[in-house]
Amino acid sequence: MTDRIPSFDLAAQGISTAAKLNWNLITAPLVEHALRNGEGLLAADGPLVVETGKHTGRSANDKFIVRDATTEDTIWWGKTNKAMTPEHFAALKADFYSALAAKEELYVQDLFGGSQPEYRVNVRVVTEYAWHSLFIRTLLVRPETAQLAAFAPEFTIIDLPSFRADPARHGSRGETVIAVNFTEKLILIGGTAYAGEMKKSVFGILNYKLPVEGIMPMHCSANIGPKGDTAVFFGLSGTGKTTLSADASRTLIGDDEHGWSDTAVFNFEGGCYAKMIRLSAEAEPEIFATSKRFGTVLENVVIDKDTRQLDFDDNSLAENSRGSYPIDFIPNASADNMGPVPQNIVMLTADAYGVLPPIAKLTPDQAMYHFLSGYTARVAGTEMGVTEPEATFSTCFGAPFMPRHPSIYGNLLKSRIAKGGVSCWLVNTGWTGGKHGVGSRMPIKATRALLNAALDGSINEGEFRTDPNFGFKVPVAVAGVDSGILDPRSTWADKDDYDATANKLVGQFIDNFAQFEDHVDEGVRQAAPTAA
């Protein structure tokens, strides 16, 4: 194993521990360790199945960034990016290092964030769970063995679910904490076993670093068509980024996080992190196949303890059940996690109001407006207190991961759209025929047909109308799609209710965008929807 242990070890970083250190273990031994440690069960078809406890998603309210001379003027401080004092972080770091010193066994992975060598970041991840080590090794880009001996981390993440933060001593909100220090290049995660915190911490690092180099970081999936045409798919969780990018007719670059350089769209990761709830072989065959592979990690998927069979329809552990797997588990994945600069940008929204059309064509100004808005809608029943559709605006389709001001990312996107003559689309994967509870979910076959027509250009051969509420262009007819769903108002039984609901949504867009008006030009301001 010495060839997998770098000369720049934990001691060189000032981390002292008597723990047995498991350096850069690969899949099989990590699964063995996880099973030996009682961290999970092996399912009948091979995946490792684990539970994350009370934290089944990110703890956004428990994340802090150290506010110091480095970050004072570079972070978009506010509700999303909350400050921690250097003094509180120093106390937290001291207590984390004491916790590390007392551990009997730890796991260390040396990995890359980013597939384009010029723009990747070296990340070291120290975990107390073997399955967390497997997770992050799966999700990030794995160095070749020859690269490990000389590996030196630029950033280090320490993940200790057993750690309990003290609000008085550490400045945290409670016992859970995610603390990011850009000066020390150190991220401390405690009090949560949700593995996605590690992955998104690396995303945050790249979202902070890359704009300075003129690289556009994106919360998106991406794939390549048979003619070498790259498409990127922006969207919040649950809008279809992973599902729609896993298309057998196109080559997958990645399902969640990418950079857009002058020469390429490149995946930040080496794996995928897909929602598993109600997964079916019929609707998502490529992803379903990964649930039967050794090396896949399934989080909060219900498993029969006797037969080890899985029940993807059971949400008793979590609605946000997840599966992580290497990207090469998708048969048509890109060998190098990269593709040409994009020809199409698709912004996905799950509109639970049933107001937006299933597809619309955007001008560059409209694209920037909708990118900064980052709209989707939560549905009744998914969260306590949500009794009807509720608009959610997450700027850049990923506000929790964007440390800098949204206008920096928006202007980068607009300039790259203009430079490349990129076609932009807004796609509603949400509801048709009425709001959630009245209408029905947009048929995935219709969404795929509309996307295919947009990506191959055939949609441009038909007639378009102008949407009276949002001002974007909407196709009147597309081959293979019921024309009725292209005009959402026509699908509602109560047209007055549609008009009132549309007017409400337009008002929410306008109210949300007020925070950006001083940071964009007049063209983007004019791209706003119009209230009746």
Disulfide bonds with the S-S distance in Angstrom:
none
